[in-house]
Amino acid sequence: MKTVKIVGIILIIGGILGVVFGGFSYTKKTQEIKMGPMEMTIKDKQTVDIPMWASISVMVLGGALLFLGSKKN
């Protein structure tokens, strides 16, 4: 497989995942307090939303790369 086709497939898969899940979240450690034997950690949960139009655009771009990559042969 050529590099263009592999990138196209990766973009299509990424676009499908963006449509299905709509975003992802992660936990970020923000502060840590130590006072003698007592410790406190504050964790902040961040959510990143992926717009539907961006996911669809990535899928279309991946499809175009697959089509153009196969047309050269």
C-alpha positions as CSV (number, residue, x, y, z in Angstrom):
1,M,0.0,0.0,0.0
2,K,1.2,3.5,-0.7
3,T,1.5,6.2,1.9
4,V,-1.4,8.2,0.5
5,K,-3.8,5.3,0.9
6,I,-2.6,4.6,4.4
7,V,-3.1,8.2,5.4
8,G,-6.6,8.1,3.8
9,I,-7.6,5.1,5.7
10,I,-6.3,6.6,9.0
11,L,-8.3,9.8,8.3
12,I,-11.5,7.8,7.6
13,I,-11.1,5.8,10.8
14,G,-10.4,9.0,12.8
15,G,-13.5,10.7,11.3
16,I,-15.7,7.7,12.2
17,L,-14.4,7.7,15.7
18,G,-15.1,11.4,16.0
19,V,-18.7,10.9,14.8
20,V,-19.3,8.0,17.1
21,F,-17.7,9.3,20.3
22,G,-18.0,13.1,19.8
23,G,-15.0,13.9,21.9
24,F,-12.8,12.6,24.7
25,S,-11.9,13.4,28.3
26,Y,-8.7,13.3,30.3
27,T,-7.7,14.0,33.9
28,K,-5.2,16.6,34.8
29,K,-3.4,16.9,38.1
30,T,-3.6,20.6,39.0
31,Q,-2.4,21.0,42.6
32,E,-0.8,18.9,45.3
33,I,-0.8,20.0,49.0
34,K,1.4,18.4,51.7
35,M,1.0,19.4,55.3
36,G,2.8,17.1,57.6
37,P,1.3,13.6,57.3
38,M,-1.7,14.9,55.4
39,E,-1.6,15.0,51.6
40,M,-4.2,16.4,49.2
41,T,-4.3,16.2,45.4
42,I,-6.7,18.1,43.2
43,K,-7.5,16.5,39.9
44,D,-9.4,18.3,37.2
45,K,-11.3,16.4,34.5
46,Q,-11.1,18.1,31.1
47,T,-13.4,17.3,28.2
48,V,-12.6,18.0,24.5
49,D,-15.6,18.0,22.2
50,I,-15.0,17.3,18.5
51,P,-17.5,19.1,16.2
52,M,-19.5,16.9,13.8
53,W,-18.5,19.0,10.8
54,A,-14.8,18.4,11.6
55,S,-15.3,14.6,11.8
56,I,-17.2,14.6,8.5
57,S,-14.6,16.8,6.8
58,V,-11.8,14.4,7.9
59,M,-13.8,11.4,6.5
60,V,-14.3,13.2,3.2
61,L,-10.6,14.1,3.0
62,G,-9.7,10.5,3.7
63,G,-12.0,9.3,1.0
64,A,-10.6,11.8,-1.5
65,L,-7.0,10.6,-0.7
66,L,-8.1,7.0,-1.2
67,F,-9.8,7.9,-4.5
68,L,-6.8,10.0,-5.8
69,G,-4.3,7.4,-4.6
70,S,-5.9,4.6,-6.5
71,K,-6.5,6.7,-9.6
72,K,-2.7,7.1,-10.2
73,N,-2.3,3.4,-10.8
